[in-house]
Amino acid sequence: MKPQQQTVSLLIRENSQVKITNRSIKLELLLDNSQINQYANFQFHNYLFGLHQKYQSLKEGLVADYIPELQKANPEWFGISIVTTTGQIYQIGDYQQTFTIQSISKPFVYGMALENYGREVMLNKVGVEPTGQAFNSIELDQKNNRPYNPMVNAGAIATTDLLTVDSASKRLEQILKMFSCYTGREHHLDWSVFLSEKATGSKNKALAYLMHNSGMISNNIEETLDLYFQQCSISVSCHDLAMMGATLANKGVNPLTGKQALNKYYVQNVLSLMHSCGMYDFAGEWAYRVGLPAKSGVSGGLVTVIPGKCGIGIFSPLLDAKGNSVRAIRVCEQIARDFGLHLYNAVEPICDLAFWM
């Protein structure tokens, strides 16, 4: 049989440092698709292993302490999960460790509100402009009488307020059901975190009453706040985050169950807000360095979406001064760099993600 010439991506792992190189190798036997896929999967698992080892030793950052229950997180927890739009799963580390979703709930609840009210109503209620301010800053768009965007606390509270038209308990059930469509499993609240958030959420309460005073939200202030604290207290894992990201990457369809979690008509709106506003007051630098839609949470979670390809979920509770997971940011920066995933990348990537996945 004539040897076949094929270019493949090889990974070399040396002293926990990840190195990648492209080499043209001569295959003495013609490999069928299943053998090539098996080789590629093995290589990508090796790549993730190297990434996890490299950044596990990174000790920068602090565990969130302004919500007392979050202080209990183990700073050593670190998990990475990637789910492709074809349903392939790659995971390493503490990918099954549960934590509360916190601000990562915001784009998904916003998507739910978009389905209920449509773009124009939502745009009238909540803006789409990045603030450059901290996620919990008391700053509103006075000119348009609305919060600046749904990724900051004010905008998220205003979005949640639109979901309390019926009853808060019914809406919580619908929110949990919505997240189940994204992840393919049932979700529950971490009630201890909810009670902790409710007891210490004075700034969020101030925001709600300030918005109510300006007519930005309804009279259901306490119901709205409870529902907002509850949506932030939903328990997830970084595998769940990867599933949620993969669903958005797959036009709103869960790649494993086939269920439509979000109308594809609104996927672009959710992803554009994640890209411009999803990383708090680090959003501009994130777009500059990584260039992908993402959303972080103060419990240490991060979901990143590579449209048409996959979702990435990372969990590590060590946060930087802006409330983002230090390890998660470093991992995403390297993945984007190695595979040329920045939305505006014009350089030939070191490795072809399509081959590895």
C-alpha positions as CSV (number, residue, x, y, z in Angstrom):
1,M,0.0,0.0,0.0
2,K,1.4,3.4,-1.0
3,P,2.2,5.5,2.0
4,Q,-0.1,8.5,2.5
5,Q,1.3,12.0,3.3
6,Q,-0.8,13.8,5.8
7,T,-0.3,16.9,8.0
8,V,-1.3,16.5,11.6
9,S,-0.9,18.5,14.8
10,L,1.4,17.1,17.4
11,L,1.6,18.1,21.1
12,I,4.8,17.9,23.2
13,R,4.4,18.2,26.9
14,E,7.6,19.1,28.7
15,N,7.8,20.0,32.4
16,S,4.1,20.9,32.5
17,Q,4.6,23.5,29.7
18,V,2.4,23.2,26.7
19,K,4.1,23.2,23.3
20,I,2.5,22.7,20.0
21,T,4.0,22.1,16.6
22,N,2.8,21.3,13.1
23,R,4.8,18.5,11.4
24,S,4.2,16.6,8.2
25,I,4.5,12.9,8.9
26,K,4.4,9.9,6.6
27,L,1.8,7.3,7.5
28,E,2.8,3.8,6.5
29,L,-0.8,2.6,6.6
30,L,-3.9,4.4,5.3
31,L,-5.9,5.5,8.4
32,D,-9.7,5.4,8.3
33,N,-11.7,8.2,9.7
34,S,-12.3,6.5,13.1
35,Q,-8.5,6.0,13.6
36,I,-7.8,9.6,12.7
37,N,-10.5,10.8,15.1
38,Q,-9.2,8.5,17.8
39,Y,-5.7,10.0,17.4
40,A,-7.0,13.6,17.3
41,N,-9.1,13.0,20.5
42,F,-6.1,11.6,22.3
43,Q,-4.0,14.6,21.3
44,F,-6.6,17.1,22.4
45,H,-7.0,15.3,25.8
46,N,-3.2,15.6,26.1
47,Y,-3.4,19.2,25.3
48,L,-6.0,19.9,28.0
49,F,-3.9,17.8,30.5
50,G,-1.0,20.1,29.7
51,L,-3.1,23.2,30.1
52,H,-4.5,22.0,33.4
53,Q,-1.1,21.2,34.8
54,K,0.4,24.4,33.7
55,Y,-2.2,26.7,35.3
56,Q,-3.0,24.5,38.4
57,S,0.2,26.0,39.9
58,L,-1.0,29.5,39.4
59,K,-1.9,30.8,42.8
60,E,-2.8,34.4,42.0
61,G,-6.1,35.9,43.1
62,L,-8.5,35.5,46.1
63,V,-11.7,33.6,46.7
64,A,-14.8,36.0,46.8
65,D,-15.7,37.0,50.3
66,Y,-18.4,39.6,50.0
67,I,-20.9,36.8,49.9
68,P,-20.0,34.8,53.1
69,E,-21.0,31.4,51.6
70,L,-18.6,31.8,48.7
71,Q,-15.6,32.0,51.1
72,K,-16.0,28.3,51.7
73,A,-14.7,27.4,48.2
74,N,-11.4,25.5,48.0
75,P,-8.9,27.7,46.1
76,E,-7.4,24.5,44.6
77,W,-10.5,23.6,42.7
78,F,-9.8,23.8,39.0
79,G,-11.8,22.2,36.2
80,I,-12.0,22.5,32.4
81,S,-14.7,21.2,30.2
82,I,-15.2,21.6,26.4
83,V,-18.3,20.4,24.5
84,T,-18.5,20.6,20.7
85,T,-21.5,21.3,18.6
86,T,-21.3,17.7,17.5
87,G,-21.6,16.4,21.1
88,Q,-17.9,15.5,21.8
89,I,-16.8,16.1,25.4
90,Y,-13.3,16.8,26.7
91,Q,-12.8,17.3,30.4
92,I,-10.2,17.4,33.1
93,G,-9.8,18.4,36.7
94,D,-12.7,19.3,39.0
95,Y,-15.2,19.5,36.1
96,Q,-17.9,17.8,38.3
97,Q,-17.5,20.2,41.2
98,T,-20.6,22.2,41.7
99,F,-20.8,25.9,42.5
100,T,-23.3,28.6,42.1
101,I,-23.8,30.2,38.7
102,Q,-23.9,33.8,39.9
103,S,-23.6,36.4,37.1
104,I,-23.2,33.7,34.4
105,S,-27.0,33.4,34.7
106,K,-27.5,36.9,33.3
107,P,-27.1,36.3,29.5
108,F,-29.3,33.2,29.7
109,V,-32.1,34.9,31.7
110,Y,-31.8,37.8,29.2
111,G,-32.3,35.3,26.4
112,M,-35.4,34.0,28.1
113,A,-36.7,37.6,28.4
114,L,-36.0,38.2,24.7
115,E,-38.1,35.3,23.8
116,N,-41.0,36.6,26.0
117,Y,-40.8,40.3,24.9
118,G,-38.8,40.6,21.8
119,R,-35.8,42.8,20.9
120,E,-37.4,46.2,20.8
121,V,-39.2,45.9,24.2
122,M,-36.0,44.7,25.8
123,L,-33.9,47.4,24.2
124,N,-36.3,50.0,25.6
125,K,-36.1,48.4,29.1
126,V,-32.4,47.6,29.3
127,G,-29.6,49.1,27.1
128,V,-26.7,47.3,25.4
129,E,-23.8,49.6,26.1
130,P,-20.7,48.6,28.1
131,T,-20.2,50.7,31.2
132,G,-16.5,50.4,31.9
133,Q,-17.6,50.2,35.6
134,A,-17.7,47.4,38.1
135,F,-20.6,44.9,37.8
136,N,-22.3,46.2,41.0
137,S,-21.8,49.9,40.4
138,I,-24.7,52.2,41.1
139,E,-24.8,53.8,37.7
140,L,-27.8,54.1,35.4
141,D,-28.4,55.5,31.9
142,Q,-30.4,58.6,33.0
143,K,-30.9,59.9,29.5
144,N,-32.7,56.8,28.4
145,N,-34.1,55.9,31.8
146,R,-32.7,52.4,31.8
147,P,-29.7,50.3,33.0
148,Y,-26.8,50.3,30.7
149,N,-26.8,46.6,29.8
150,P,-28.1,43.2,31.2
151,M,-24.7,41.9,32.2
152,V,-24.3,44.4,35.1
153,N,-26.4,43.9,38.3
154,A,-28.7,46.8,37.6
155,G,-29.6,45.5,34.1
156,A,-29.9,41.9,35.3
157,I,-32.3,43.0,38.1
158,A,-34.4,44.9,35.6
159,T,-34.4,41.9,33.3
160,T,-35.5,39.6,36.1
161,D,-38.2,42.1,37.1
162,L,-39.8,41.4,33.7
163,L,-40.1,37.8,34.6
164,T,-42.1,38.4,37.8
165,V,-45.3,39.4,36.0
166,D,-47.1,36.2,37.0
167,S,-45.6,34.8,40.2
168,A,-42.0,34.6,41.4
169,S,-42.3,30.9,42.3
170,K,-43.6,30.1,38.8
171,R,-40.9,32.1,37.2
172,L,-38.2,30.4,39.2
173,E,-39.5,27.1,38.0
174,Q,-39.4,28.4,34.4
175,I,-35.8,29.6,34.9
176,L,-34.7,26.2,36.2
177,K,-36.4,24.5,33.3
178,M,-34.7,26.9,30.9
179,F,-31.3,26.0,32.3
180,S,-32.2,22.3,32.1
181,C,-32.8,22.7,28.4
182,Y,-29.2,24.1,28.0
183,T,-27.5,21.5,30.2
184,G,-29.6,18.4,29.7
185,R,-30.1,17.8,33.5
186,E,-32.2,19.1,36.4
187,H,-31.0,22.0,38.4
188,H,-31.5,23.1,42.0
189,L,-30.8,26.1,44.2
190,D,-28.0,26.2,46.8
191,W,-30.3,27.6,49.5
192,S,-27.4,28.5,51.8
193,V,-25.9,30.8,49.1
194,F,-29.3,32.3,48.4
195,L,-29.8,33.2,52.0
196,S,-26.3,34.5,52.3
197,E,-26.8,36.7,49.2
198,K,-30.1,38.0,50.4
199,A,-28.7,38.9,53.8
200,T,-25.7,40.8,52.4
201,G,-27.2,42.2,49.2
202,S,-27.7,45.8,50.3
203,K,-26.2,47.3,47.2
204,N,-28.5,45.3,44.9
205,K,-31.4,46.4,47.1
206,A,-30.3,50.0,46.7
207,L,-30.1,49.5,42.9
208,A,-33.6,48.0,42.8
209,Y,-35.2,50.8,44.8
210,L,-33.3,53.5,42.8
211,M,-34.6,52.0,39.6
212,H,-38.1,51.7,41.0
213,N,-37.9,55.4,41.9
214,S,-37.2,56.2,38.2
215,G,-39.9,53.9,36.9
216,M,-37.4,51.4,35.5
217,I,-38.8,48.4,37.3
218,S,-42.2,47.4,38.7
219,N,-43.6,47.5,42.3
220,N,-42.6,43.9,42.8
221,I,-39.3,44.9,44.3
222,E,-38.8,42.3,47.0
223,E,-40.1,39.5,44.7
224,T,-37.7,40.7,41.9
225,L,-34.8,40.7,44.3
226,D,-35.6,37.3,45.7
227,L,-35.8,35.9,42.2
228,Y,-32.6,37.6,41.1
229,F,-30.7,36.2,44.2
230,Q,-32.2,32.7,43.4
231,Q,-31.2,32.7,39.8
232,C,-27.6,33.5,40.9
233,S,-27.7,30.7,43.4
234,I,-28.5,27.9,40.9
235,S,-25.9,25.1,41.3
236,V,-23.9,24.1,38.2
237,S,-20.6,22.5,37.3
238,C,-18.1,23.6,34.6
239,H,-19.4,20.8,32.5
240,D,-22.8,22.4,32.7
241,L,-21.2,25.7,31.6
242,A,-19.6,24.0,28.6
243,M,-23.0,22.5,27.6
244,M,-24.6,26.0,27.9
245,G,-21.8,27.4,25.7
246,A,-22.1,24.6,23.2
247,T,-25.8,25.1,23.0
248,L,-25.3,28.8,22.1
249,A,-22.6,27.8,19.7
250,N,-25.1,25.4,18.1
251,K,-27.7,28.0,17.2
252,G,-29.5,27.5,20.5
253,V,-29.9,23.8,20.2
254,N,-28.5,21.4,22.9
255,P,-26.0,19.3,20.9
256,L,-26.7,16.2,23.1
257,T,-30.5,16.3,23.6
258,G,-31.4,18.2,20.4
259,K,-33.7,20.5,22.4
260,Q,-34.0,24.1,21.4
261,A,-33.0,26.1,24.5
262,L,-33.1,29.5,22.8
263,N,-34.8,30.6,19.7
264,K,-32.0,30.9,17.1
265,Y,-33.4,34.4,16.2
266,Y,-32.0,35.7,19.5
267,V,-28.7,33.9,19.7
268,Q,-26.8,36.7,18.0
269,N,-28.2,39.2,20.6
270,V,-27.1,37.1,23.6
271,L,-23.6,36.4,22.1
272,S,-23.0,40.1,21.1
273,L,-23.7,41.2,24.7
274,M,-21.5,38.5,26.1
275,H,-18.7,39.7,23.8
276,S,-19.1,43.4,24.6
277,C,-20.2,43.3,28.2
278,G,-19.7,39.8,29.6
279,M,-16.5,40.2,31.5
280,Y,-17.4,43.1,33.8
281,D,-14.9,46.1,33.5
282,F,-12.4,43.7,31.9
283,A,-14.6,43.3,28.8
284,G,-12.6,45.5,26.5
285,E,-9.3,43.8,27.3
286,W,-11.0,40.4,27.0
287,A,-12.2,41.4,23.5
288,Y,-8.7,42.6,22.7
289,R,-6.9,39.5,24.0
290,V,-9.4,36.6,23.5
291,G,-12.1,38.0,21.1
292,L,-14.8,35.6,22.0
293,P,-18.3,35.8,23.7
294,A,-18.0,35.0,27.4
295,K,-19.5,35.5,30.8
296,S,-17.9,35.2,34.2
297,G,-19.2,34.9,37.7
298,V,-17.8,35.7,41.1
299,S,-17.9,32.0,42.3
300,G,-15.1,31.4,39.8
301,G,-17.0,30.1,36.7
302,L,-16.5,31.2,33.1
303,V,-18.3,30.2,30.0
304,T,-16.9,31.0,26.6
305,V,-18.6,30.4,23.2
306,I,-16.8,29.6,20.0
307,P,-19.7,30.0,17.5
308,G,-20.3,27.0,15.3
309,K,-17.6,25.0,17.1
310,C,-17.9,24.5,20.9
311,G,-18.5,25.9,24.4
312,I,-15.8,26.1,27.1
313,G,-16.6,25.9,30.8
314,I,-13.9,26.6,33.3
315,F,-14.1,26.7,37.1
316,S,-11.5,28.1,39.5
317,P,-12.6,30.3,42.5
318,L,-9.4,32.4,42.7
319,L,-10.5,35.8,41.3
320,D,-8.7,38.9,40.2
321,A,-9.6,42.4,41.4
322,K,-12.4,42.7,38.8
323,G,-14.1,39.5,39.9
324,N,-13.0,37.2,37.1
325,S,-11.3,33.8,37.5
326,V,-7.5,34.2,37.1
327,R,-6.9,30.7,35.8
328,A,-9.9,30.7,33.5
329,I,-8.8,33.9,31.8
330,R,-5.2,32.4,31.3
331,V,-6.6,29.2,29.9
332,C,-8.9,31.0,27.4
333,E,-6.1,33.3,26.3
334,Q,-3.9,30.3,25.5
335,I,-6.6,28.3,23.7
336,A,-7.6,31.3,21.6
337,R,-3.9,32.0,20.8
338,D,-3.0,28.4,20.0
339,F,-6.0,27.7,17.8
340,G,-6.4,31.2,16.3
341,L,-9.9,31.6,17.7
342,H,-10.1,35.3,18.1
343,L,-13.1,36.5,16.0
344,Y,-10.8,38.8,14.1
345,N,-7.8,36.6,13.8
346,A,-6.0,36.9,10.5
347,V,-2.9,34.7,11.3
348,E,-2.5,31.1,10.5
349,P,-3.1,29.2,13.8
350,I,-0.5,27.0,15.4
351,C,-3.1,24.1,15.3
352,D,-6.3,23.5,13.5
353,L,-9.2,23.1,16.0
354,A,-11.4,21.4,13.4
355,F,-8.8,18.5,13.0
356,W,-8.5,18.0,16.8
357,M,-12.2,18.0,17.4
